[in-house]
Amino acid sequence: MDTEADPAAGETDSSARRLADCDALRRETGWCWDVSELSHFLTRPKSFAPEAALWRRKLTAAARAGTYGLLAHLKGTEPSGIRSQLDECLARLREVARILAVLYPQADPRTPQETELCRGEPDAGGWDALARMELFEPLGVRLSGLQPEQRGEAWQLVPTTMQALLRARLGQHVQEICRADSPECGRCEIARFCRAERSRRLAAPSSRKPIVVDLFCGAGGISLGFSRAGFRPVLAVDANPEACTTYRLNHHDISEDAVLCADIRELAVAEITARLGGRPLDVLIGAPPCQGFSLAGLRSKQALAARQTLAGYCISEDERNYLFQYVVGAAVALRPKLVLMENVPGMDTPRGSEPSFMRTAEQMLRDAGFLTAIWKLDAAAYGVPQRRVRSLLVASSVGRLPAVPEAEFQHGASRSFDPDALPPVTVEAAIFDLPPVEADSGAAVMLAPAMAADSDPRHRYYLRNSRFPIKGASSLVFNHRCRYHNPQDLELYGLLRPGEDSVHVIERHGRGDLMRYRRDVFDDKYARLRPDQPSKTIVSHLAKDGNSYVHPTQTRSITHREAARLQSYPDDFVFCGSPSEQWIQIGNSVPPALAAAIARSFRDLLAREARP
């Protein structure tokens, strides 16, 4: 006899699992994590256990009173300001501790005697590793410049509950990776936090690389693709703080202060010019927000009518739709050799008797003396395991336009079948090897599964293909925790076959009772991805729910990492912020593989122009 799932029991099980996961994190890192932080990455703590709260209050009071030597410069500062800087340091410290705990679980002092011994400051090697990271810069403290007698005071900037574990694991890390005489920075899993490593990369010769300014950079998908093709970003701008944090953490070929968290409407062209240091700009990139043009949220005629009538929505009155003017203005002022503006096809939709926003931008650039073209590209044609059609406005001030990147893979946007094109990269090829997880389980950081045999064609075709360096040398997987699903949704997910949506389930099983949405508007709200085809477009709506992106074989929606792979992000690219903020960054991204294909075309044109 069929029995209905008990929602209360499901919630109880999930709550118990979350508490158990938090307890495991506490034991592994020494920090008491809040249950809501399990999927967070590089965020400030949301809560403080009693011992940590006491440590924070004492440190704040000593800094404000001027009695803490290393923080004497904060004397008289408001406590809220000191706490804010301290919490920023804690955000970094917690992630370093979490990564080291995954890498070196055996380096764990268990007895009270061992724990007390490890509370002391690290030895010289461990201290050097900590100093190279400079985790306490937000407080104005640079460890690399301290005298040996100051180290004890600096060590107190680490919460007492974390000291023993951090000291033990730093020691293990120094033995295996961060050796003083021969550090293996290429294998270092905490190098993304390392100030010395970033400085080393920035000091590397790059004068011949064409330079890029990336407006509306988001997490940095376009910048990553252009970097792979031999360009160098010199300035990145976005108004989203979490996206800027993600960009800084993952892009080591640009200084942190060149990633500006700013409203493009308030950014003076003179500030961009100053960043160029007198060098002509090769490429200006702008991908203004697409939500005002996107049809992803307009699920039906009824939904569109409701949005227009009840909300009074008018596309020509949405301020987001005019942000392209700032990209055009920057292009006219800076005169880059090439311009790239990316958006959804809706930006090229006519506005009644008025031209589309994209055609308007194109005409503005033409009036300023640029040659222009509008490309409509499907990311699947360039090896991205996702059907993602985008319109791109390309402009040139060098007298010629770059060639449209040649499609190499079969894709849905093509009007004819190309027998010479490669088969598309599928969902299965993109995510098959990731550790299986259940609803409300997984981790922000975990060990990657053991590699399958090199002969496995699924590895060679996408994950290990040099064109899409998804799997590199990292032994970790980031952002791979699934959200909570209620028992009713899980039951519906279980009835879905690959490629099916909720219409089929209702027709085949008569289970309309499982639908939580209006069937006259959202009858296809639930859908399972097909493993043998590219995914449908990954969208920022995933921040609200994952019902339209059910895993091909597991009873849950996809994780951030699975979505990132479907966007062609490498596994060592870490998304920061809360789960919702991570989804927005992933959904709004330009796939790096598509960006790299465009960048190669741009590079070829610039190389031809540079020849005598």
Buried (B, 14 or more C-beta within 10 A) or exposed (E): EEEEEEEEEBBEBBEEBBEEBBEEBBEBBBBBBBEEBBBBBBBBBEEBBEEBEEBBEEBBEBBBEBEBEBBEEBEEBEEEEBBEBBBBBBBBBBBBBBBBBBBBEEBBBEEEEEBEEBBEBBEEBBBBBBBBBBBBBBBEBBBEEBEEEBBEBBBBBBBBBBBBBBBBBBBBBBEEBBBEEEBEBEEBBBBBBBBBBBEBBBEEEBEEBBBBBBBBBBBBBBBBBBBBBBBBBBBBBBBBEBBBBBBBBBBBBBBBEBBBBEEBEEBEEEEBEEBBEEEEBBBBBBBBBBBBBBEBEBBBEEBBEBEEEEEEBEBEEBEEBBBBBBBBBBBBBBBBBBBBBBBBBBBBBEBEEEEBBBBBBBEBBEEBEBBBBBBEBBBBBBBBBBBBBBBBBBBBBBEEBBEBBEBBBBBEBBEEEEEEBEEBBBBBBBBBBBBEBBBBBBBBBBEBEEEEEEEBEBBEBBBBBEBBBBBEEBBBBBBBBBBBBBBBBBBBBEBBEBBBBBBBBBEEEEBEEBBBBEEEBBBBBBBBBBBBBBBBBBBBBBBEBBBBBBBBBBBBBBBBBBBBBBBBBBBBBBBBBBBBBBBBBBBBBBBBBBBBBBBBBBBBBBEEBEEE
